[in-house]
């Protein structure tokens, strides 16, 4: 632990989270059993709202889903954020709290994020009640992180960051042991966009490709050539990555189809390349398909910027982790190409996101966005303590 004695509010946070640890795990299991997709998080919002109001928070529920909550009377505002939505992925576990909603599960750990922030809210409510809250804290229970450009923008449009001087968040990391927080100065995630390309031609018989437009061949050219060309037209240090998740064309072996579609993501490490890619991709697609006589419609949906951790904020988060977990509680982590709409908040105010370890030491390593994801539920209490302490650390 830190060499200095814990402050009274830190001791109180520990005691309150310990007191409610079982409740928080049950909340996480409830949320996992009843996942809700982006913009449909009605039950989740209602559960969270009721619980944190009991802890003394002033709650403002949003028009669709999600909520903002405040505590404290005056002074600077520190914000804490969790995301509420699940993914359209089937639950492949056999846990008693497995998803009861067919084809939907919390495969990214947002149930953990939400339960941890509820735990922080309960602890901070007690800190306020004890007269130990130095300023104000705001909670953002955000909908729709899993869809681009993300629910963060809707909260910002409603003034959720008004008066906020700093914001913190945590994201589950199933490659990191429970009891560890991954920290990094600067960018910790990448920019991420959605790309859909639809090709159209007259179609025809596969015996006569010279009398029509060989649309499937042209589609394959876009699949293979766009990633390589784009990586050479943008600064290679940006780490641009184009990966396809949808390839659809045709319904018979001997028919050249008249339409075909591919869809995927465009990701990169820096915001400069992110700004250039949106303009460059449609031009490159046109160049690739021009020799084949097909027409291309490109739908490029700008998604989210990189999450860039502010140096001062990551230092604060590091001190909070040390107070909760000791000096070895935080470890370096690498930038990923995963997208996170927390980046929109950090475009407006300084802040930081850390990676919350959810792997049982010695246990299997899972991947996010997979239906077999399991977490070590001790991470809920760890996240609650770290978030509560980060809100009060200077």
C-alpha positions in Angstrom: 0.0 0.0 0.0 0.9 3.7 -0.1 3.5 4.8 2.5 1.0 7.5 3.8 -1.9 6.5 6.0 -5.2 6.3 4.2 -7.4 9.4 4.3 -10.7 9.1 6.1 -12.7 9.0 2.9 -10.5 6.2 1.6 -11.1 4.1 4.7 -14.8 4.8 4.4 -14.9 3.8 0.7 -13.2 0.5 1.5 -15.7 -0.2 4.3 -18.8 0.6 2.2 -17.7 -1.4 -0.8 -16.9 -4.4 1.5 -20.3 -4.0 3.0 -22.1 -4.0 -0.4 -19.8 -6.4 -2.3 -22.3 -9.2 -2.4 -25.0 -6.8 -3.5 -22.9 -5.5 -6.3 -22.1 -9.0 -7.6 -25.8 -9.8 -7.6 -26.5 -6.6 -9.5 -23.9 -7.6 -12.1 -25.5 -11.0 -12.5 -28.9 -9.5 -12.8 -27.7 -7.2 -15.6 -25.9 -10.1 -17.3 -29.1 -12.2 -17.2 -31.2 -9.3 -18.6 -29.0 -7.6 -21.3 -30.3 -4.8 -23.4 -29.1 -3.6 -26.8 -28.0 0.0 -27.5 -30.7 2.6 -26.9 -33.0 0.0 -25.4 -31.4 -0.1 -21.9 -34.7 0.7 -20.2 -34.7 -1.9 -17.4 -31.0 -1.3 -16.8 -31.6 2.4 -16.4 -34.4 1.9 -14.0 -32.4 -0.4 -11.8 -29.5 1.9 -11.6 -31.6 5.0 -11.1 -33.5 3.5 -8.1 -30.4 2.2 -6.4 -28.3 5.3 -6.6 -31.2 7.6 -5.6 -31.3 5.5 -2.4 -27.6 6.4 -2.0 -28.4 10.1 -2.1 -27.7 11.1 -5.7 -29.8 13.6 -7.7 -30.7 11.7 -10.8 -31.7 13.0 -14.2 -32.9 10.3 -16.5 -32.5 10.9 -20.2 -35.2 11.0 -22.8 -34.3 7.6 -24.3 -32.1 5.6 -21.9 -29.3 6.3 -19.5 -28.9 8.8 -16.8 -26.8 11.5 -15.3 -26.5 11.9 -11.5 -24.9 14.5 -9.2 -23.8 14.7 -5.6 -22.2 17.6 -3.7 -23.1 21.2 -3.5 -20.2 23.3 -4.7 -16.7 23.0 -6.1 -15.2 21.4 -9.2 -17.0 18.5 -10.8 -15.2 15.2 -11.5 -17.2 12.8 -13.7 -17.2 9.0 -13.7 -18.6 7.0 -16.6 -20.0 3.5 -17.2 -21.7 2.1 -20.3 -25.0 0.2 -20.2 -25.5 -1.7 -23.4 -25.0 -5.3 -24.4 -24.1 -6.9 -27.8 -26.1 -8.9 -30.4 -24.0 -12.0 -29.5 -25.4 -15.2 -28.1 -24.4 -16.2 -24.6 -22.3 -19.4 -24.8 -21.8 -19.9 -21.1 -23.7 -22.2 -18.8 -23.6 -19.9 -15.8 -26.8 -19.6 -13.6 -26.9 -15.9 -14.6 -26.4 -16.5 -18.3 -28.4 -14.2 -20.6 -32.1 -14.9 -20.8 -32.4 -12.8 -23.9 -31.8 -14.9 -27.1 -28.9 -13.6 -29.2 -27.9 -10.9 -26.7 -25.3 -10.9 -24.0 -22.9 -8.6 -22.1 -19.9 -9.8 -24.1 -17.9 -6.6 -23.5 -18.2 -6.4 -19.7 -20.6 -3.4 -19.5 -22.5 -5.2 -16.8 -19.2 -5.1 -14.8 -18.7 -1.4 -15.6 -22.2 -0.5 -14.5 -22.2 -2.5 -11.3 -18.8 -1.1 -10.4 -20.0 2.5 -10.9 -23.1 1.8 -8.8 -20.7 0.6 -6.1 -18.7 3.8 -6.4 -21.9 5.8 -6.2 -23.0 4.0 -2.9 -19.5 4.7 -1.4 -19.4 8.3 -2.5 -22.9 8.8 -1.1 -21.7 7.7 2.3 -18.6 10.0 1.9 -20.9 12.9 1.2 -23.2 12.0 4.1 -20.1 12.0 6.4 -19.1 15.5 5.2 -15.9 14.3 3.5 -16.7 15.1 -0.1 -14.4 17.8 -1.4 -16.4 19.1 -4.3 -18.9 17.5 -6.6 -19.1 14.2 -8.5 -21.2 13.4 -11.6 -22.0 10.0 -12.8 -22.6 9.3 -16.5 -24.5 6.0 -17.0 -24.2 6.1 -20.8 -26.3 4.2 -23.3 -25.2 2.9 -26.7 -21.4 2.6 -26.5 -21.5 -0.3 -28.9 -22.9 1.6 -31.9 -21.1 4.3 -33.8 -20.7 7.2 -33.3 -21.7 6.2 -29.7 -24.1 7.5 -27.0 -21.4 9.7 -25.5 -22.3 12.4 -28.1 -25.9 12.4 -27.0 -24.9 13.0 -23.3 -22.6 15.8 -24.3 -25.3 17.4 -26.4 -27.5 17.4 -23.2 -24.8 19.1 -21.2 -23.5 16.2 -19.3 -20.0 17.7 -19.3 -21.0 21.2 -18.3 -18.8 22.3 -15.4 -16.8 19.0 -15.5 -13.1 19.5 -15.0 -12.0 15.9 -15.4 -13.5 12.5 -16.3 -12.5 8.9 -15.5 -13.6 5.4 -16.7 -12.6 1.8 -16.6 -12.9 -0.9 -19.2 -12.8 -4.6 -18.6 -9.6 -6.4 -19.8 -9.9 -10.2 -19.8 -6.2 -10.5 -20.6 -5.2 -8.8 -17.3 -5.5 -10.5 -13.8 -8.1 -9.3 -11.4 -6.6 -6.9 -8.9 -4.6 -5.1 -11.7 -5.4 -2.0 -13.6 -3.7 -1.3 -17.0 -2.6 2.3 -17.4 -1.1 4.3 -20.3 -0.4 7.9 -21.0 -1.6 9.2 -24.3 -3.6 7.1 -26.7 -4.9 3.8 -25.3 -7.4 2.9 -28.1 -7.7 3.6 -31.8 -10.1 5.5 -34.1 -12.7 3.3 -35.5 -15.1 3.8 -38.5 -17.7 1.7 -40.3 -17.4 1.1 -44.0 -20.0 -0.3 -46.4 -19.4 -0.7 -50.1 -22.2 -1.7 -52.5 -21.3 -2.5 -56.2 -23.9 -2.6 -59.0 -23.7 -4.0 -62.5 -25.9 -5.6 -65.1 -25.2 -9.1 -64.1 -25.0 -12.1 -66.5 -23.9 -15.7 -67.1 -20.5 -16.9 -65.8 -19.7 -18.2 -69.3 -19.8 -14.7 -70.7 -18.0 -12.4 -68.2 -16.7 -10.3 -71.2 -20.3 -9.4 -72.1 -21.2 -8.0 -68.7 -19.5 -6.6 -65.6 -17.8 -9.3 -63.5 -19.1 -7.8 -60.3 -17.9 -10.5 -57.9 -14.4 -10.2 -59.2 -14.5 -6.4 -58.7 -15.9 -6.9 -55.2 -12.9 -9.2 -54.4 -10.5 -6.6 -55.7 -11.9 -4.1 -53.2 -11.7 -6.7 -50.4 -8.0 -7.3 -51.1 -6.7 -4.1 -52.5 -8.3 -1.4 -50.4 -6.5 -2.4 -47.2 -3.1 -2.5 -48.9 -3.6 0.7 -50.9 -4.9 2.7 -47.9 -1.9 1.5 -45.8 0.4 3.1 -48.4 -1.5 6.3 -48.8 -1.7 7.1 -45.1 1.3 7.5 -42.8 2.4 3.9 -41.9 2.9 5.1 -38.3 -0.9 5.5 -38.1 -1.3 1.7 -38.1 -4.3 1.8 -40.4 -6.3 -1.5 -40.5 -9.2 -2.4 -42.8 -10.9 -5.6 -41.9 -14.1 -7.0 -43.5 -16.9 -8.6 -41.5 -19.5 -8.8 -44.4 -19.0 -10.2 -47.9 -22.2 -10.9 -49.8 -22.8 -11.5 -53.5 -24.7 -13.9 -55.7 -26.9 -17.0 -55.1 -25.9 -19.4 -57.9 -22.6 -20.9 -59.1 -23.2 -19.9 -62.8 -24.7 -16.4 -62.3 -22.7 -13.2 -62.2 -24.8 -11.1 -59.7 -26.0 -7.6 -60.4 -25.2 -6.4 -56.8 -22.8 -7.2 -54.0 -21.9 -5.8 -50.7 -19.0 -5.7 -48.3 -18.8 -4.2 -44.9 -16.1 -3.8 -42.3 -14.2 -1.4 -40.1 -11.4 1.1 -40.7 -9.2 1.6 -37.7 -6.1 3.5 -37.0 -3.9 4.8 -34.2 -4.0 8.5 -34.6 -6.5 11.3 -35.2 -4.6 12.8 -38.2 -5.0 9.7 -40.3 -8.6 9.4 -39.0 -9.4 12.8 -40.6 -7.8 11.8 -43.9 -9.3 8.3 -44.3 -12.9 9.5 -44.6 -12.1 11.5 -47.7 -9.6 9.0 -49.2 -11.5 5.7 -49.0 -14.3 6.6 -51.5 -11.8 7.8 -54.0 -9.7 4.7 -53.7 -12.8 2.4 -54.1 -13.7 4.2 -57.3 -10.2 3.7 -58.7 -10.2 0.0 -57.8 -13.5 -0.8 -59.5 -13.1 1.5 -62.6 -11.6 -1.1 -64.9 -14.5 -3.5 -64.3 -17.3 -1.2 -65.3 -19.3 -1.5 -62.1 -20.6 1.4 -60.1 -19.8 1.8 -56.4 -21.7 3.3 -53.6 -19.6 4.0 -50.5 -21.1 4.6 -47.1 -18.4 5.7 -44.8 -19.6 6.3 -41.3 -17.2 8.1 -39.0 -17.2 6.4 -35.7 -15.0 7.3 -32.7 -11.7 9.1 -32.2 -8.9 7.5 -30.2 -9.1 7.6 -26.4 -6.1 9.8 -25.5 -5.4 9.8 -21.8 -4.3 13.2 -20.3 -1.0 13.0 -18.5 -2.2 14.7 -15.4 -5.4 12.5 -15.3 -3.5 9.3 -15.7 -1.3 10.3 -12.8 -4.4 10.9 -10.7 -5.8 7.5 -11.7 -2.5 5.9 -10.9 -2.5 7.4 -7.4 -6.0 6.2 -6.9 -5.1 2.7 -7.9 -2.1 2.6 -5.6 -4.3 3.7 -2.7 -6.7 0.8 -3.5 -4.3 -1.9 -4.7 -0.9 -0.8 -3.6 2.1 0.2 -5.8 1.9 -3.0 -7.9 -1.8 -2.5 -8.6 -1.2 -0.8 -11.9 0.8 -2.1 -14.9 1.7 -0.6 -18.3 -0.7 -1.4 -21.1 -0.5 -1.0 -24.9 -2.6 1.0 -27.3 -5.2 -1.2 -29.1 -7.2 -0.6 -32.3 -10.4 -1.1 -30.4 -12.9 1.7 -30.6 -14.3 3.4 -27.5 -16.6 6.5 -27.6 -15.1 7.6 -24.3 -12.7 9.4 -26.7 -15.4 11.9 -27.4 -15.4 13.0 -23.8 -11.7 13.4 -23.8 -12.0 15.7 -26.9 -13.9 18.1 -24.6 -12.3 17.7 -21.1 -9.2 16.1 -19.7 -9.5 12.6 -18.3 -8.3 9.0 -18.4 -9.5 5.5 -19.0 -7.9 2.4 -17.4 -8.1 -1.3 -18.1 -9.8 -3.3 -15.3 -8.4 -6.8 -15.0 -11.1 -9.5 -15.0 -9.0 -12.7 -15.5 -8.8 -15.2 -12.6 -5.0 -15.6 -12.0 -4.0 -18.9 -13.6 -7.3 -19.2 -15.4 -8.2 -19.0 -19.0 -7.9 -15.8 -21.1 -11.1 -14.8 -22.9 -11.6 -12.2 -25.6 -14.1 -9.4 -25.7 -17.1 -9.5 -27.9 -17.3 -13.3 -27.7 -20.2 -15.1 -26.2 -18.0 -17.3 -23.9 -16.6 -14.3 -22.0 -16.4 -14.9 -18.3 -15.1 -12.4 -15.7 -13.7 -12.8 -12.2 -16.4 -11.0 -10.3 -14.0 -9.7 -7.7 -13.3 -7.1 -10.4 -16.6 -5.4 -9.6 -15.4 -4.3 -6.1 -12.0 -3.4 -7.4 -13.6 -1.1 -10.0 -15.9 0.5 -7.5 -13.0 1.3 -5.1 -10.8 2.7 -7.9 -13.5 4.9 -9.4 -14.6 6.3 -6.1 -11.0 7.1 -5.1 -10.2 8.6 -8.5 -13.1 11.0 -8.0 -11.6 12.3 -4.8 -7.8 12.1 -5.6 -6.0 15.3 -6.4 
